[in-house]
Amino acid sequence: MALTGSLLVLFVFAHMLGNLKIFSGPQDINVYARFLRELGQPELGYGEVLWLVRLILLACVIVHLTAAFQLTRLNWQARPREYRVKKHLATTFASRTMPWGGAVLAAFVIFHLLHLTGGAIGFRPGQFRDLAVYQNVLIGFSFWPVVLLYVLAMASLGLHIDHGIWSAVQTLGWGTARNERSLKLLSRLIGFVAFLGFITVPVSVFAGWLH
């Protein structure tokens, strides 16, 4: 979980930085979208590198989910009977919502692919145009329920990253009593930056700051 989670976090921030190109105008973000698909040419075909990255990410997600299921099952086996008194000692809201947050994110990724990647939902016939990222984003975030969904999903992502980074640090043996406080602060900061970076686009579109 630690290794695949680390790769997924790196992708999340690369994706976030790419999204923020929209504030440079339609030319930059649309050229960037075409660049991702033309990467590797002429040695590789159109979009092949992008699909390779997608397959690697899919493999990471499958391994990550499998590890999560296995760890949850081991946890249940270690404590088959519930505690008589439930107290969340030394735990955080992020840690207690990790399983649910993971499920929310999995469902959101499917929605996001159908929404802004494929234009299968949230667009009327003829509205979605391939590689017209700027125009598609303006249309896609013109409805408040979609914006709210993205904000809630990104809140879940921020919490997931917060606890995920903290857990990965412990798993990889980097956490000590001396740096525990600093690492917790860092993990929360990274989670908040991811949340803020991703909601900036839908909120800006709906508020009319991008047009």
N, C-alpha and C positions, 0 to 999 in steps of 0.2 A: 504493500500500500504506500509506503514512504517513497519508493523510487518512482512508481507510476504517478503518484500524486504530485511529485516534484516536476515531472515532465509536463503534466497537465497544467500546473500553475504557470510554468514558463510559457506554454501556449496561450493561456488566458491573458497574460500581460502583453504578449506579442499581438494578439488579436485586439486587445484594448487600444494599443498604440496605433494600430492600423485604422481602427474605427475613428480615432480622434483626428485623422487626416481630413475628415469631413468639414472641420472648421476652417480648412484652407480653401474650401470652395469645391464645386463639382468637378473641376478639371483634375485636381490632385487625387481625390478619392476614386474617381472613375479610371484614371490612368493606373492607379495602384491596383485596382481590381483586375485590370487587363494584364499588368505585370505579373501578378501571381499565377495567372493562367499560361502566360508565355514563358515563364521561368524554365530554363533548361533547353530551350530551343536553340539551334536546330537539332541537337543530338537527341532530344526527347520530343515527343509530340505535344500538341496543345493540351494543357491541363494535366499532363501526366505527373509532374512533380506535386501539384496540388492534391491529386488523388492519392499519391503515395503518402503524403503527410496525413491525409484523412484516414487512411488505413492504419497508419501507425497510432494515431490518436484513438481510433476505434479499438485497437488491440490493447492500448493502455486502459481504456475505460472498462473493457471486459475483464482484464486482469484485476483492476482496482475493485470492481464490483464483486468479483469472485472472492478476493481476499477479504473484503468487508463481510461477506456472507459467512466465510469460514471463521473469521475472528468472532463474529457475533454468536455463531453456534458453539465455539469453544468457551465463550463467556457463559453461555447458558448451561453448558455441561459442567463447568466449574462451580456454578451455583444454581443447582436445579430448583431449589426452594427459595422463594422470595424472602427478603428481610422482613422481620415483624414490624420494624419501624423504618420508614424510608426517609432518609435525610441526605440531601445532595452535598456531601462534605467534599470540599476541595474540588468542586466541579464548576463549570461555567454553563451558561445558557447554550453557547455554541457546541460544547461537548455533548450536552443532553439531547440536542436536536440533530446530531450528525446523521443518523439513519434516515430521518424524515427529510432532512435537507438534501441528502443524496438522491432520494426518490423525486423530490421536487425538481432538482437540477436535471435529472435524466429526462423527465417529462418536458421540461422547458427546452432542452436541446432539440428534441423532436419538433416542438412547436416552432422554434427559431429557424430550423432548417426549412420547414414548410412555409414559413412566413417570409423571411427576407432573403433566403438563399434560393428557394424555388418559386416563390410567389404563388403557392398553391392555395393559401388562405390569406384573408385580410385585404385582398385586391379584387376589384371588379375586372371582368374580362377585358384584356387589352391594356390594363394599367401597368402591369409589371413588365419591365424591359430588361433584358439581359445586359449586364455590365453597366447599366445606368444606376449605379449605387445611390448617388445623391438623390435623384428623383424618386427612387423606390423607397428610400428612408423617409423622405418627406411625406409620402403617401401612407406608408406603413405606420407611422407614429402620429397620424392625424386624428386617431380615435383614442379617447382617454382610457377605455378598458385595456387596450393593448399596452399603453404606457404604464398603467398601474401594474399590469402583469409583469412587465419587464423590471420595474422597480422592486417588486416583491421577490422576483426570482434572483435579482442581483443582491438583495439583502441576504437571501439564503446562500448565495455564492460567497459573499463576504464572510459570513459566519463559518462556512465550510472551510474556506481558506485559512481563517484565523486558527481554528482548532487543528486543521490538517497540518499546517506548518509546525505548530507546537508539537504535535504528536510525532511528526517526521523527525524533528530535531532530537526528540527523546529516543526514537527508534535507532537513529544513526549514531547515537552516543555522544552528541555534541552538547547536550544539556548538563549543566552542573548546578550545584547549590549557589555558586557565586554568580552565574549569569542567568539564572532562572527568571528573575524579574525583567531583565533587559530583553530576553528572548520572548517573553509573553507580550511585552509592549510592542516589540518588532512584529510579531505575528498578527497582532490586532491592527497595527498600522498598515501592514500589507493588505489585510482583508478589507480595511476601510478604503484604501486607495483603489482597490479593484471595484468595490461597490460604487464609489464616487465616479471613477472613470467611465464605467459602463452606463450609469444612469444619465450622465451628462448629455448624451446624444438624444435619447427619447424625450427627456425633459426640455431640452433646448428647442426641439422641433415643435413640441406641443405648446410651448410658451411663445412661439413665434420668433425666437431668436435666430433660427435658421429658416430661410425661405428661398 
